[in-house]
């Protein structure tokens, strides 16, 4: 059984079929990408499938992951590409 200390949180970026980027946060990257590709994820990605995971960062708390997600969302497309390319 997983305890709160064991739980990991991720801020992530997926690239959509049309080349656009979607940023989110989750506790299970593989499941979240699968959910996006099944059309059950975010409304944004539903019409832009398939998506592929291109970037993620791991955090110890939900708050930190959400804060990073918000910061990434404020970046321009070019800045996000640089983040992905410099990983």
PyMOL Python script that loads the backbone (N, CA, C, O; Angstrom):
from pymol import cmd

cmd.read_pdbstr("""\
ATOM      1  N   UNK A   1       0.841  -1.190   0.000  1.00  0.00           N
ATOM      2  CA  UNK A   1       0.000   0.000   0.000  1.00  0.00           C
ATOM      3  C   UNK A   1       0.882   1.247   0.000  1.00  0.00           C
ATOM      4  O   UNK A   1       1.865   1.322   0.737  1.00  0.00           O
ATOM      5  N   UNK A   2       0.531   2.198  -0.810  1.00  0.00           N
ATOM      6  CA  UNK A   2       1.313   3.424  -0.951  1.00  0.00           C
ATOM      7  C   UNK A   2       0.953   4.417   0.150  1.00  0.00           C
ATOM      8  O   UNK A   2      -0.221   4.613   0.465  1.00  0.00           O
ATOM      9  N   UNK A   3       1.947   5.023   0.712  1.00  0.00           N
ATOM     10  CA  UNK A   3       1.709   6.063   1.702  1.00  0.00           C
ATOM     11  C   UNK A   3       1.866   7.417   1.042  1.00  0.00           C
ATOM     12  O   UNK A   3       2.353   7.511  -0.084  1.00  0.00           O
ATOM     13  N   UNK A   4       1.463   8.452   1.729  1.00  0.00           N
ATOM     14  CA  UNK A   4       1.568   9.804   1.184  1.00  0.00           C
ATOM     15  C   UNK A   4       3.021  10.145   0.850  1.00  0.00           C
ATOM     16  O   UNK A   4       3.284  10.827  -0.140  1.00  0.00           O
ATOM     17  N   UNK A   5       3.962   9.677   1.666  1.00  0.00           N
ATOM     18  CA  UNK A   5       5.374   9.975   1.410  1.00  0.00           C
ATOM     19  C   UNK A   5       5.871   9.306   0.127  1.00  0.00           C
ATOM     20  O   UNK A   5       6.787   9.813  -0.521  1.00  0.00           O
ATOM     21  N   UNK A   6       5.273   8.173  -0.241  1.00  0.00           N
ATOM     22  CA  UNK A   6       5.694   7.435  -1.426  1.00  0.00           C
ATOM     23  C   UNK A   6       5.113   8.003  -2.718  1.00  0.00           C
ATOM     24  O   UNK A   6       5.629   7.728  -3.801  1.00  0.00           O
ATOM     25  N   UNK A   7       4.065   8.775  -2.615  1.00  0.00           N
ATOM     26  CA  UNK A   7       3.372   9.279  -3.795  1.00  0.00           C
ATOM     27  C   UNK A   7       4.229  10.290  -4.537  1.00  0.00           C
ATOM     28  O   UNK A   7       4.857  11.161  -3.935  1.00  0.00           O
ATOM     29  N   UNK A   8       4.241  10.156  -5.851  1.00  0.00           N
ATOM     30  CA  UNK A   8       4.995  11.075  -6.696  1.00  0.00           C
ATOM     31  C   UNK A   8       4.004  11.867  -7.545  1.00  0.00           C
ATOM     32  O   UNK A   8       2.941  11.368  -7.912  1.00  0.00           O
ATOM     33  N   UNK A   9       4.361  13.072  -7.840  1.00  0.00           N
ATOM     34  CA  UNK A   9       3.542  13.947  -8.666  1.00  0.00           C
ATOM     35  C   UNK A   9       4.393  14.438  -9.827  1.00  0.00           C
ATOM     36  O   UNK A   9       5.597  14.650  -9.684  1.00  0.00           O
ATOM     37  N   UNK A  10       3.761  14.615 -10.961  1.00  0.00           N
ATOM     38  CA  UNK A  10       4.480  14.998 -12.167  1.00  0.00           C
ATOM     39  C   UNK A  10       3.800  16.171 -12.859  1.00  0.00           C
ATOM     40  O   UNK A  10       2.575  16.222 -12.969  1.00  0.00           O
ATOM     41  N   UNK A  11       4.611  17.106 -13.319  1.00  0.00           N
ATOM     42  CA  UNK A  11       4.166  18.102 -14.278  1.00  0.00           C
ATOM     43  C   UNK A  11       4.677  17.572 -15.612  1.00  0.00           C
ATOM     44  O   UNK A  11       5.812  17.106 -15.700  1.00  0.00           O
ATOM     45  N   UNK A  12       3.849  17.639 -16.646  1.00  0.00           N
ATOM     46  CA  UNK A  12       4.242  17.023 -17.909  1.00  0.00           C
ATOM     47  C   UNK A  12       3.786  17.844 -19.111  1.00  0.00           C
ATOM     48  O   UNK A  12       2.910  18.704 -19.015  1.00  0.00           O
ATOM     49  N   UNK A  13       4.410  17.545 -20.238  1.00  0.00           N
ATOM     50  CA  UNK A  13       4.003  18.128 -21.518  1.00  0.00           C
ATOM     51  C   UNK A  13       3.822  16.978 -22.495  1.00  0.00           C
ATOM     52  O   UNK A  13       4.683  16.106 -22.615  1.00  0.00           O
ATOM     53  N   UNK A  14       2.691  16.987 -23.192  1.00  0.00           N
ATOM     54  CA  UNK A  14       2.494  16.052 -24.293  1.00  0.00           C
ATOM     55  C   UNK A  14       2.417  16.852 -25.586  1.00  0.00           C
ATOM     56  O   UNK A  14       1.916  17.976 -25.619  1.00  0.00           O
ATOM     57  N   UNK A  15       2.924  16.244 -26.642  1.00  0.00           N
ATOM     58  CA  UNK A  15       2.810  16.853 -27.959  1.00  0.00           C
ATOM     59  C   UNK A  15       1.625  16.206 -28.671  1.00  0.00           C
ATOM     60  O   UNK A  15       1.517  14.981 -28.738  1.00  0.00           O
ATOM     61  N   UNK A  16       0.752  17.035 -29.192  1.00  0.00           N
ATOM     62  CA  UNK A  16      -0.434  16.553 -29.895  1.00  0.00           C
ATOM     63  C   UNK A  16      -0.115  16.298 -31.363  1.00  0.00           C
ATOM     64  O   UNK A  16       0.920  16.729 -31.870  1.00  0.00           O
ATOM     65  N   UNK A  17      -1.020  15.590 -32.041  1.00  0.00           N
ATOM     66  CA  UNK A  17      -0.849  15.253 -33.452  1.00  0.00           C
ATOM     67  C   UNK A  17      -0.614  16.488 -34.316  1.00  0.00           C
ATOM     68  O   UNK A  17       0.111  16.425 -35.308  1.00  0.00           O
ATOM     69  N   UNK A  18      -1.228  17.616 -33.939  1.00  0.00           N
ATOM     70  CA  UNK A  18      -1.087  18.841 -34.732  1.00  0.00           C
ATOM     71  C   UNK A  18       0.154  19.656 -34.365  1.00  0.00           C
ATOM     72  O   UNK A  18       0.341  20.761 -34.875  1.00  0.00           O
ATOM     73  N   UNK A  19       1.003  19.117 -33.484  1.00  0.00           N
ATOM     74  CA  UNK A  19       2.230  19.804 -33.090  1.00  0.00           C
ATOM     75  C   UNK A  19       2.068  20.735 -31.908  1.00  0.00           C
ATOM     76  O   UNK A  19       3.054  21.283 -31.414  1.00  0.00           O
ATOM     77  N   UNK A  20       0.853  20.924 -31.448  1.00  0.00           N
ATOM     78  CA  UNK A  20       0.641  21.775 -30.280  1.00  0.00           C
ATOM     79  C   UNK A  20       1.065  21.024 -29.017  1.00  0.00           C
ATOM     80  O   UNK A  20       1.202  19.801 -29.023  1.00  0.00           O
ATOM     81  N   UNK A  21       1.267  21.766 -27.952  1.00  0.00           N
ATOM     82  CA  UNK A  21       1.725  21.189 -26.691  1.00  0.00           C
ATOM     83  C   UNK A  21       0.669  21.394 -25.617  1.00  0.00           C
ATOM     84  O   UNK A  21       0.062  22.461 -25.523  1.00  0.00           O
ATOM     85  N   UNK A  22       0.455  20.363 -24.811  1.00  0.00           N
ATOM     86  CA  UNK A  22      -0.490  20.430 -23.700  1.00  0.00           C
ATOM     87  C   UNK A  22       0.273  20.140 -22.420  1.00  0.00           C
ATOM     88  O   UNK A  22       1.054  19.191 -22.363  1.00  0.00           O
ATOM     89  N   UNK A  23       0.054  20.946 -21.399  1.00  0.00           N
ATOM     90  CA  UNK A  23       0.728  20.789 -20.111  1.00  0.00           C
ATOM     91  C   UNK A  23      -0.283  20.415 -19.038  1.00  0.00           C
ATOM     92  O   UNK A  23      -1.383  20.967 -18.989  1.00  0.00           O
ATOM     93  N   UNK A  24       0.095  19.477 -18.180  1.00  0.00           N
ATOM     94  CA  UNK A  24      -0.775  19.067 -17.094  1.00  0.00           C
ATOM     95  C   UNK A  24       0.026  18.536 -15.926  1.00  0.00           C
ATOM     96  O   UNK A  24       1.254  18.621 -15.912  1.00  0.00           O
ATOM     97  N   UNK A  25      -0.680  17.981 -14.935  1.00  0.00           N
ATOM     98  CA  UNK A  25      -0.005  17.311 -13.818  1.00  0.00           C
ATOM     99  C   UNK A  25      -0.765  16.040 -13.490  1.00  0.00           C
ATOM    100  O   UNK A  25      -1.965  15.937 -13.746  1.00  0.00           O
ATOM    101  N   UNK A  26      -0.057  15.070 -12.922  1.00  0.00           N
ATOM    102  CA  UNK A  26      -0.651  13.776 -12.628  1.00  0.00           C
ATOM    103  C   UNK A  26       0.187  13.035 -11.592  1.00  0.00           C
ATOM    104  O   UNK A  26       1.277  13.475 -11.228  1.00  0.00           O
ATOM    105  N   UNK A  27      -0.334  11.912 -11.125  1.00  0.00           N
ATOM    106  CA  UNK A  27       0.428  11.018 -10.264  1.00  0.00           C
ATOM    107  C   UNK A  27       0.862   9.761 -11.019  1.00  0.00           C
ATOM    108  O   UNK A  27       1.651   8.966 -10.508  1.00  0.00           O
ATOM    109  N   UNK A  28       0.341   9.584 -12.239  1.00  0.00           N
ATOM    110  CA  UNK A  28       0.640   8.384 -13.033  1.00  0.00           C
ATOM    111  C   UNK A  28       0.776   8.782 -14.506  1.00  0.00           C
ATOM    112  O   UNK A  28      -0.219   8.910 -15.218  1.00  0.00           O
ATOM    113  N   UNK A  29       2.011   8.973 -14.947  1.00  0.00           N
ATOM    114  CA  UNK A  29       2.265   9.450 -16.304  1.00  0.00           C
ATOM    115  C   UNK A  29       1.716   8.513 -17.382  1.00  0.00           C
ATOM    116  O   UNK A  29       1.020   8.953 -18.297  1.00  0.00           O
ATOM    117  N   UNK A  30       2.027   7.239 -17.272  1.00  0.00           N
ATOM    118  CA  UNK A  30       1.600   6.287 -18.306  1.00  0.00           C
ATOM    119  C   UNK A  30       0.079   6.253 -18.420  1.00  0.00           C
ATOM    120  O   UNK A  30      -0.465   6.259 -19.525  1.00  0.00           O
ATOM    121  N   UNK A  31      -0.590   6.219 -17.306  1.00  0.00           N
ATOM    122  CA  UNK A  31      -2.047   6.183 -17.309  1.00  0.00           C
ATOM    123  C   UNK A  31      -2.629   7.481 -17.870  1.00  0.00           C
ATOM    124  O   UNK A  31      -3.617   7.459 -18.604  1.00  0.00           O
ATOM    125  N   UNK A  32      -2.019   8.590 -17.526  1.00  0.00           N
ATOM    126  CA  UNK A  32      -2.529   9.880 -17.996  1.00  0.00           C
ATOM    127  C   UNK A  32      -2.392  10.014 -19.504  1.00  0.00           C
ATOM    128  O   UNK A  32      -3.317  10.483 -20.168  1.00  0.00           O
ATOM    129  N   UNK A  33      -1.259   9.613 -20.053  1.00  0.00           N
ATOM    130  CA  UNK A  33      -1.070   9.662 -21.505  1.00  0.00           C
ATOM    131  C   UNK A  33      -2.076   8.730 -22.184  1.00  0.00           C
ATOM    132  O   UNK A  33      -2.677   9.088 -23.196  1.00  0.00           O
ATOM    133  N   UNK A  34      -2.253   7.542 -21.625  1.00  0.00           N
ATOM    134  CA  UNK A  34      -3.237   6.592 -22.161  1.00  0.00           C
ATOM    135  C   UNK A  34      -4.640   7.210 -22.136  1.00  0.00           C
ATOM    136  O   UNK A  34      -5.398   7.082 -23.098  1.00  0.00           O
ATOM    137  N   UNK A  35      -4.972   7.870 -21.044  1.00  0.00           N
ATOM    138  CA  UNK A  35      -6.287   8.511 -20.921  1.00  0.00           C
ATOM    139  C   UNK A  35      -6.465   9.590 -21.985  1.00  0.00           C
ATOM    140  O   UNK A  35      -7.522   9.685 -22.609  1.00  0.00           O
ATOM    141  N   UNK A  36      -5.428  10.403 -22.190  1.00  0.00           N
ATOM    142  CA  UNK A  36      -5.491  11.409 -23.263  1.00  0.00           C
ATOM    143  C   UNK A  36      -5.744  10.732 -24.607  1.00  0.00           C
ATOM    144  O   UNK A  36      -6.591  11.182 -25.378  1.00  0.00           O
ATOM    145  N   UNK A  37      -5.021   9.663 -24.887  1.00  0.00           N
ATOM    146  CA  UNK A  37      -5.133   8.991 -26.183  1.00  0.00           C
ATOM    147  C   UNK A  37      -6.435   8.226 -26.362  1.00  0.00           C
ATOM    148  O   UNK A  37      -6.822   7.912 -27.489  1.00  0.00           O
ATOM    149  N   UNK A  38      -7.108   7.925 -25.272  1.00  0.00           N
ATOM    150  CA  UNK A  38      -8.419   7.277 -25.345  1.00  0.00           C
ATOM    151  C   UNK A  38      -9.540   8.311 -25.511  1.00  0.00           C
ATOM    152  O   UNK A  38     -10.711   7.952 -25.636  1.00  0.00           O
ATOM    153  N   UNK A  39      -9.170   9.595 -25.509  1.00  0.00           N
ATOM    154  CA  UNK A  39     -10.174  10.647 -25.661  1.00  0.00           C
ATOM    155  C   UNK A  39     -10.921  10.958 -24.378  1.00  0.00           C
ATOM    156  O   UNK A  39     -11.950  11.633 -24.403  1.00  0.00           O
ATOM    157  N   UNK A  40     -10.409  10.470 -23.262  1.00  0.00           N
ATOM    158  CA  UNK A  40     -11.058  10.679 -21.968  1.00  0.00           C
ATOM    159  C   UNK A  40     -10.328  11.713 -21.123  1.00  0.00           C
ATOM    160  O   UNK A  40     -10.743  12.020 -20.006  1.00  0.00           O
ATOM    161  N   UNK A  41      -9.247  12.242 -21.660  1.00  0.00           N
ATOM    162  CA  UNK A  41      -8.453  13.225 -20.924  1.00  0.00           C
ATOM    163  C   UNK A  41      -9.032  14.615 -21.101  1.00  0.00           C
ATOM    164  O   UNK A  41     -10.250  14.795 -21.127  1.00  0.00           O
ATOM    165  N   UNK A  42      -8.172  15.571 -21.220  1.00  0.00           N
ATOM    166  CA  UNK A  42      -8.577  16.963 -21.360  1.00  0.00           C
ATOM    167  C   UNK A  42      -9.324  17.186 -22.676  1.00  0.00           C
ATOM    168  O   UNK A  42      -9.047  16.535 -23.683  1.00  0.00           O
ATOM    169  N   UNK A  43     -10.259  18.104 -22.644  1.00  0.00           N
ATOM    170  CA  UNK A  43     -11.021  18.468 -23.838  1.00  0.00           C
ATOM    171  C   UNK A  43     -10.071  18.892 -24.968  1.00  0.00           C
ATOM    172  O   UNK A  43     -10.297  18.568 -26.134  1.00  0.00           O
ATOM    173  N   UNK A  44      -9.012  19.618 -24.609  1.00  0.00           N
ATOM    174  CA  UNK A  44      -8.053  20.108 -25.592  1.00  0.00           C
ATOM    175  C   UNK A  44      -7.421  18.971 -26.391  1.00  0.00           C
ATOM    176  O   UNK A  44      -7.307  19.057 -27.613  1.00  0.00           O
ATOM    177  N   UNK A  45      -7.014  17.915 -25.706  1.00  0.00           N
ATOM    178  CA  UNK A  45      -6.307  16.826 -26.385  1.00  0.00           C
ATOM    179  C   UNK A  45      -7.254  15.864 -27.094  1.00  0.00           C
ATOM    180  O   UNK A  45      -6.831  15.122 -27.980  1.00  0.00           O
ATOM    181  N   UNK A  46      -8.502  15.867 -26.722  1.00  0.00           N
ATOM    182  CA  UNK A  46      -9.477  14.934 -27.288  1.00  0.00           C
ATOM    183  C   UNK A  46      -9.518  15.014 -28.815  1.00  0.00           C
ATOM    184  O   UNK A  46      -9.591  13.986 -29.487  1.00  0.00           O
ATOM    185  N   UNK A  47      -9.471  16.224 -29.360  1.00  0.00           N
ATOM    186  CA  UNK A  47      -9.547  16.429 -30.807  1.00  0.00           C
ATOM    187  C   UNK A  47      -8.169  16.453 -31.465  1.00  0.00           C
ATOM    188  O   UNK A  47      -8.064  16.656 -32.674  1.00  0.00           O
ATOM    189  N   UNK A  48      -7.118  16.247 -30.679  1.00  0.00           N
ATOM    190  CA  UNK A  48      -5.759  16.352 -31.217  1.00  0.00           C
ATOM    191  C   UNK A  48      -4.953  15.074 -30.989  1.00  0.00           C
ATOM    192  O   UNK A  48      -3.729  15.121 -30.863  1.00  0.00           O
ATOM    193  N   UNK A  49      -5.626  13.960 -30.937  1.00  0.00           N
ATOM    194  CA  UNK A  49      -4.971  12.670 -30.703  1.00  0.00           C
ATOM    195  C   UNK A  49      -4.324  12.148 -31.972  1.00  0.00           C
ATOM    196  O   UNK A  49      -4.760  12.492 -33.071  1.00  0.00           O
ATOM    197  N   UNK A  50      -3.290  11.323 -31.844  1.00  0.00           N
ATOM    198  CA  UNK A  50      -2.679  10.875 -30.595  1.00  0.00           C
ATOM    199  C   UNK A  50      -1.719  11.912 -30.027  1.00  0.00           C
ATOM    200  O   UNK A  50      -1.240  12.808 -30.722  1.00  0.00           O
ATOM    201  N   UNK A  51      -1.461  11.750 -28.733  1.00  0.00           N
ATOM    202  CA  UNK A  51      -0.474  12.593 -28.063  1.00  0.00           C
ATOM    203  C   UNK A  51       0.693  11.706 -27.650  1.00  0.00           C
ATOM    204  O   UNK A  51       0.561  10.489 -27.518  1.00  0.00           O
ATOM    205  N   UNK A  52       1.849  12.357 -27.450  1.00  0.00           N
ATOM    206  CA  UNK A  52       2.997  11.591 -26.938  1.00  0.00           C
ATOM    207  C   UNK A  52       3.691  12.421 -25.873  1.00  0.00           C
ATOM    208  O   UNK A  52       3.824  13.639 -25.998  1.00  0.00           O
ATOM    209  N   UNK A  53       4.123  11.750 -24.843  1.00  0.00           N
ATOM    210  CA  UNK A  53       4.821  12.403 -23.742  1.00  0.00           C
ATOM    211  C   UNK A  53       6.184  12.882 -24.222  1.00  0.00           C
ATOM    212  O   UNK A  53       6.980  12.093 -24.731  1.00  0.00           O
ATOM    213  N   UNK A  54       6.456  14.182 -24.061  1.00  0.00           N
ATOM    214  CA  UNK A  54       7.741  14.721 -24.512  1.00  0.00           C
ATOM    215  C   UNK A  54       8.555  15.329 -23.374  1.00  0.00           C
ATOM    216  O   UNK A  54       9.738  15.622 -23.551  1.00  0.00           O
ATOM    217  N   UNK A  55       7.938  15.521 -22.209  1.00  0.00           N
ATOM    218  CA  UNK A  55       8.662  16.153 -21.102  1.00  0.00           C
ATOM    219  C   UNK A  55       7.922  15.902 -19.797  1.00  0.00           C
ATOM    220  O   UNK A  55       6.691  15.882 -19.763  1.00  0.00           O
ATOM    221  N   UNK A  56       8.675  15.712 -18.731  1.00  0.00           N
ATOM    222  CA  UNK A  56       8.067  15.664 -17.402  1.00  0.00           C
ATOM    223  C   UNK A  56       9.095  15.996 -16.339  1.00  0.00           C
ATOM    224  O   UNK A  56      10.301  15.843 -16.534  1.00  0.00           O
ATOM    225  N   UNK A  57       8.583  16.456 -15.212  1.00  0.00           N
ATOM    226  CA  UNK A  57       9.386  16.696 -14.015  1.00  0.00           C
ATOM    227  C   UNK A  57       8.657  16.041 -12.850  1.00  0.00           C
ATOM    228  O   UNK A  57       7.427  16.018 -12.814  1.00  0.00           O
ATOM    229  N   UNK A  58       9.415  15.512 -11.902  1.00  0.00           N
ATOM    230  CA  UNK A  58       8.848  14.817 -10.742  1.00  0.00           C
ATOM    231  C   UNK A  58       8.914  15.697  -9.507  1.00  0.00           C
ATOM    232  O   UNK A  58       9.885  16.424  -9.299  1.00  0.00           O
ATOM    233  N   UNK A  59       7.859  15.624  -8.679  1.00  0.00           N
ATOM    234  CA  UNK A  59       7.766  16.425  -7.452  1.00  0.00           C
ATOM    235  C   UNK A  59       7.271  15.583  -6.294  1.00  0.00           C
ATOM    236  O   UNK A  59       6.597  14.571  -6.483  1.00  0.00           O
ATOM    237  N   UNK A  60       7.614  16.016  -5.096  1.00  0.00           N
ATOM    238  CA  UNK A  60       7.222  15.293  -3.885  1.00  0.00           C
ATOM    239  C   UNK A  60       5.803  15.636  -3.433  1.00  0.00           C
ATOM    240  O   UNK A  60       5.171  14.860  -2.717  1.00  0.00           O
ATOM    241  N   UNK A  61       5.302  16.812  -3.857  1.00  0.00           N
ATOM    242  CA  UNK A  61       3.960  17.218  -3.414  1.00  0.00           C
ATOM    243  C   UNK A  61       3.104  17.669  -4.589  1.00  0.00           C
ATOM    244  O   UNK A  61       3.615  18.107  -5.620  1.00  0.00           O
ATOM    245  N   UNK A  62       1.807  17.555  -4.415  1.00  0.00           N
ATOM    246  CA  UNK A  62       0.855  18.002  -5.422  1.00  0.00           C
ATOM    247  C   UNK A  62       0.991  19.507  -5.659  1.00  0.00           C
ATOM    248  O   UNK A  62       0.926  19.977  -6.794  1.00  0.00           O
ATOM    249  N   UNK A  63       1.179  20.242  -4.580  1.00  0.00           N
ATOM    250  CA  UNK A  63       1.287  21.695  -4.681  1.00  0.00           C
ATOM    251  C   UNK A  63       2.460  22.118  -5.559  1.00  0.00           C
ATOM    252  O   UNK A  63       2.328  23.019  -6.387  1.00  0.00           O
ATOM    253  N   UNK A  64       3.615  21.463  -5.375  1.00  0.00           N
ATOM    254  CA  UNK A  64       4.792  21.791  -6.196  1.00  0.00           C
ATOM    255  C   UNK A  64       4.558  21.451  -7.667  1.00  0.00           C
ATOM    256  O   UNK A  64       4.940  22.217  -8.552  1.00  0.00           O
ATOM    257  N   UNK A  65       3.933  20.310  -7.926  1.00  0.00           N
ATOM    258  CA  UNK A  65       3.650  19.911  -9.310  1.00  0.00           C
ATOM    259  C   UNK A  65       2.677  20.885  -9.965  1.00  0.00           C
ATOM    260  O   UNK A  65       2.850  21.250 -11.128  1.00  0.00           O
ATOM    261  N   UNK A  66       1.660  21.302  -9.227  1.00  0.00           N
ATOM    262  CA  UNK A  66       0.675  22.242  -9.766  1.00  0.00           C
ATOM    263  C   UNK A  66       1.297  23.617 -10.013  1.00  0.00           C
ATOM    264  O   UNK A  66       0.967  24.294 -10.987  1.00  0.00           O
ATOM    265  N   UNK A  67       2.193  24.015  -9.126  1.00  0.00           N
ATOM    266  CA  UNK A  67       2.875  25.298  -9.299  1.00  0.00           C
ATOM    267  C   UNK A  67       3.751  25.271 -10.550  1.00  0.00           C
ATOM    268  O   UNK A  67       3.785  26.237 -11.311  1.00  0.00           O
ATOM    269  N   UNK A  68       4.458  24.162 -10.758  1.00  0.00           N
ATOM    270  CA  UNK A  68       5.305  24.040 -11.944  1.00  0.00           C
ATOM    271  C   UNK A  68       4.453  23.964 -13.214  1.00  0.00           C
ATOM    272  O   UNK A  68       4.806  24.555 -14.234  1.00  0.00           O
ATOM    273  N   UNK A  69       3.345  23.245 -13.152  1.00  0.00           N
ATOM    274  CA  UNK A  69       2.430  23.174 -14.294  1.00  0.00           C
ATOM    275  C   UNK A  69       1.995  24.584 -14.695  1.00  0.00           C
ATOM    276  O   UNK A  69       2.019  24.933 -15.875  1.00  0.00           O
ATOM    277  N   UNK A  70       1.599  25.386 -13.714  1.00  0.00           N
ATOM    278  CA  UNK A  70       1.160  26.758 -13.985  1.00  0.00           C
ATOM    279  C   UNK A  70       2.281  27.582 -14.607  1.00  0.00           C
ATOM    280  O   UNK A  70       2.041  28.369 -15.523  1.00  0.00           O
ATOM    281  N   UNK A  71       3.510  27.404 -14.112  1.00  0.00           N
ATOM    282  CA  UNK A  71       4.648  28.150 -14.654  1.00  0.00           C
ATOM    283  C   UNK A  71       4.933  27.736 -16.099  1.00  0.00           C
ATOM    284  O   UNK A  71       5.217  28.584 -16.945  1.00  0.00           O
ATOM    285  N   UNK A  72       4.858  26.431 -16.380  1.00  0.00           N
ATOM    286  CA  UNK A  72       5.102  25.950 -17.744  1.00  0.00           C
ATOM    287  C   UNK A  72       4.033  26.481 -18.690  1.00  0.00           C
ATOM    288  O   UNK A  72       4.338  26.858 -19.821  1.00  0.00           O
ATOM    289  N   UNK A  73       2.789  26.514 -18.239  1.00  0.00           N
ATOM    290  CA  UNK A  73       1.690  26.999 -19.080  1.00  0.00           C
ATOM    291  C   UNK A  73       1.884  28.457 -19.493  1.00  0.00           C
ATOM    292  O   UNK A  73       1.369  28.883 -20.526  1.00  0.00           O
ATOM    293  N   UNK A  74       2.616  29.214 -18.700  1.00  0.00           N
ATOM    294  CA  UNK A  74       2.860  30.625 -19.013  1.00  0.00           C
ATOM    295  C   UNK A  74       3.966  30.814 -20.053  1.00  0.00           C
ATOM    296  O   UNK A  74       4.123  31.904 -20.604  1.00  0.00           O
ATOM    297  N   UNK A  75       4.726  29.762 -20.319  1.00  0.00           N
ATOM    298  CA  UNK A  75       5.806  29.852 -21.296  1.00  0.00           C
ATOM    299  C   UNK A  75       5.240  29.921 -22.716  1.00  0.00           C
ATOM    300  O   UNK A  75       4.137  29.440 -22.978  1.00  0.00           O
ATOM    301  N   UNK A  76       5.996  30.515 -23.615  1.00  0.00           N
ATOM    302  CA  UNK A  76       5.610  30.510 -25.021  1.00  0.00           C
ATOM    303  C   UNK A  76       5.864  29.112 -25.585  1.00  0.00           C
ATOM    304  O   UNK A  76       6.534  28.290 -24.961  1.00  0.00           O
ATOM    305  N   UNK A  77       5.323  28.860 -26.764  1.00  0.00           N
ATOM    306  CA  UNK A  77       5.549  27.574 -27.423  1.00  0.00           C
ATOM    307  C   UNK A  77       7.048  27.344 -27.616  1.00  0.00           C
ATOM    308  O   UNK A  77       7.548  26.244 -27.378  1.00  0.00           O
ATOM    309  N   UNK A  78       7.760  28.383 -28.048  1.00  0.00           N
ATOM    310  CA  UNK A  78       9.207  28.271 -28.269  1.00  0.00           C
ATOM    311  C   UNK A  78       9.941  27.955 -26.963  1.00  0.00           C
ATOM    312  O   UNK A  78      10.850  27.126 -26.951  1.00  0.00           O
ATOM    313  N   UNK A  79       9.554  28.605 -25.872  1.00  0.00           N
ATOM    314  CA  UNK A  79      10.192  28.331 -24.579  1.00  0.00           C
ATOM    315  C   UNK A  79       9.922  26.896 -24.122  1.00  0.00           C
ATOM    316  O   UNK A  79      10.795  26.255 -23.538  1.00  0.00           O
ATOM    317  N   UNK A  80       8.729  26.399 -24.386  1.00  0.00           N
ATOM    318  CA  UNK A  80       8.407  25.022 -24.052  1.00  0.00           C
ATOM    319  C   UNK A  80       9.261  24.064 -24.883  1.00  0.00           C
ATOM    320  O   UNK A  80       9.758  23.064 -24.365  1.00  0.00           O
ATOM    321  N   UNK A  81       9.433  24.373 -26.183  1.00  0.00           N
ATOM    322  CA  UNK A  81      10.275  23.534 -27.039  1.00  0.00           C
ATOM    323  C   UNK A  81      11.711  23.504 -26.532  1.00  0.00           C
ATOM    324  O   UNK A  81      12.356  22.456 -26.541  1.00  0.00           O
ATOM    325  N   UNK A  82      12.213  24.662 -26.088  1.00  0.00           N
ATOM    326  CA  UNK A  82      13.568  24.713 -25.539  1.00  0.00           C
ATOM    327  C   UNK A  82      13.683  23.882 -24.275  1.00  0.00           C
ATOM    328  O   UNK A  82      14.692  23.210 -24.062  1.00  0.00           O
ATOM    329  N   UNK A  83      12.659  23.921 -23.436  1.00  0.00           N
ATOM    330  CA  UNK A  83      12.621  23.103 -22.220  1.00  0.00           C
ATOM    331  C   UNK A  83      12.691  21.629 -22.597  1.00  0.00           C
ATOM    332  O   UNK A  83      13.453  20.867 -22.003  1.00  0.00           O
ATOM    333  N   UNK A  84      11.903  21.234 -23.575  1.00  0.00           N
ATOM    334  CA  UNK A  84      11.866  19.834 -24.031  1.00  0.00           C
ATOM    335  C   UNK A  84      13.219  19.442 -24.621  1.00  0.00           C
ATOM    336  O   UNK A  84      13.749  18.377 -24.303  1.00  0.00           O
ATOM    337  N   UNK A  85      13.775  20.288 -25.468  1.00  0.00           N
ATOM    338  CA  UNK A  85      15.035  19.979 -26.147  1.00  0.00           C
ATOM    339  C   UNK A  85      16.234  19.951 -25.214  1.00  0.00           C
ATOM    340  O   UNK A  85      17.205  19.244 -25.481  1.00  0.00           O
ATOM    341  N   UNK A  86      16.182  20.702 -24.136  1.00  0.00           N
ATOM    342  CA  UNK A  86      17.305  20.770 -23.194  1.00  0.00           C
ATOM    343  C   UNK A  86      17.195  19.737 -22.077  1.00  0.00           C
ATOM    344  O   UNK A  86      18.025  19.732 -21.169  1.00  0.00           O
ATOM    345  N   UNK A  87      16.231  18.899 -22.120  1.00  0.00           N
ATOM    346  CA  UNK A  87      16.021  17.884 -21.088  1.00  0.00           C
ATOM    347  C   UNK A  87      17.087  16.850 -21.156  1.00  0.00           C
ATOM    348  O   UNK A  87      17.084  15.907 -20.364  1.00  0.00           O
TER     349      UNK A  87
END
""", "prot")
cmd.dss("prot")
cmd.show_as("cartoon", "prot")
cmd.util.cbc("prot")
cmd.orient("prot")
